[in-house]
Amino acid sequence: VKFRISNLNIFHVFLSCERHSFSVSVPHRVYECPEGANVTMTCLQSGAKAHSEDKLWNTWLFTARSQEHCHKGAHPRGSSHSNRTLGVEYRGKGNKSFSIFLQNIKHRDQGKYCCLLLEYNKQKVEQGARDFIYLNVVPSMGHTRNGSLKCSEWSHSPSDDSVAEGLAIAACVAFILCLPLILMLVYRQRQTVERHRRDEAQAHENPVFLGDSPQPKPRTVSQIMRQSSETGRHLLSDPGTPLSPNIQGELFFPAQESRV
């Protein structure tokens, strides 16, 4: 019995199936090829089947938009099987690795390629796994033959995605936790600026506001001695003092204690 992808709701299985005893990975996440080159993209199977009597089936899907999911029935170059006329070949059926070969790449081949692996038993899907590869097509340099055009493969570790996702999640959580503190610091900074502005405005209205209390000026030694000598007395030159002597008669000089 020919097993067809149209008889299965593959995406429903991927979303609902929680038990996976095997998985699919890719040795290279990105392929960059010049136009006119040939490329072979490979997916690797790991793990074992849930039931030894089950069979495995794999296929490839394609979408020209790298941000979209691969859609059911959208196969590379519109062919779900090998087609030499279209320059597409499916390889490695039933093996631990399976590939798709594209001949004479054009810019329209650029996009996202999804490899699917299904375990089925009597037309019933038991479990499935998938992964994806990006193909980037660049203009070829000069006139070269197809055999001399080479593709670049960018190696990929399956743990890279999980590490990057973990770091992104940790950064988001840290930002959310620090957000209240950041807002509080901003609020305090604004309060400080407004308080300084109010103080400056008050200082302009009342110049004494910012000034310190007047400090007594330091006195010289002569001033101190003069004050001590004049304690309890008044200078003769100070008019209207009760101790001033009568200007008629004798003159009194307190400092010299002598008469004229």
HELIX and SHEET records of a PDB file:
HELIX    1   1 ILE A    5  ASN A    7  5                                   3    
HELIX    2   2 ILE A   10  SER A   16  1                                   7    
HELIX    3   3 PRO A   76  GLY A   78  5                                   3    
HELIX    4   4 HIS A  107  ASP A  109  5                                   3    
HELIX    5   5 ASN A  146  SER A  148  5                                   3    
HELIX    6   6 PRO A  158  GLU A  205  1                                  48    
HELIX    7   7 PRO A  207  PHE A  209  5                                   3    
HELIX    8   8 VAL A  221  SER A  229  1                                   9    
SHEET    1   A 4 PHE A  22  SER A  25  0                                        
SHEET    2   A 4 VAL A  39  GLY A  47 -1                                        
SHEET    3   A 4 SER A  97  LEU A 102 -1                                        
SHEET    4   A 4 VAL A  88  ARG A  91 -1                                        
SHEET    1   B 5 LYS A  55  THR A  63  0                                        
SHEET    2   B 5 GLY A 111  ASN A 121 -1                                        
SHEET    3   B 5 LYS A 124  VAL A 138 -1                                        
SHEET    4   B 5 HIS A  28  PRO A  34  1                                        
SHEET    5   B 5 SER A 152  SER A 155 -1                                        
SHEET    1   C 2 PHE A 252  PHE A 253  0                                        
SHEET    2   C 2 SER A 258  ARG A 259 -1                                        
END                                                                             
